[in-house]
Amino acid sequence: MKKTIYNICMVVFEITLPLFLLMGAVLVFGQLIGALMGNGAIVLGLNNAIKTYSVWVASVCAFSGFIMSYVREKKK
C-alpha cells in the first residue's frame, strides 16, 4: 500500500514541479517586463491570469512531496 501511494505521489510530483516552476517563471519575468515598460496592465493581467493556478499547482506539489517523505521505504 505504501509503495502504491509513493508511486502515485511521485507521478504527481514529477508533473507539478516543472509546471509550477514554469508558471512562476512566466509570472515573474512577465511582471518584470511589464514593470520595466511601465505598463501596469501587463502586470495585473498576468497576476489575474496565472497567479491562482500557479499557487494551486505549487501546493499540490508540496503536499505530494510531503506525503512521499512519510511513505517511502526506510533504508536499513
Buried (B, 14 or more C-beta within 10 A) or exposed (E): EEEEBBEBBBEBBEBBBEBBBEBBEBBEEBBEEBEEEEEEEBBEBBBEEBBEEBEEBBEBBBBBBEBBEEBBEEEE
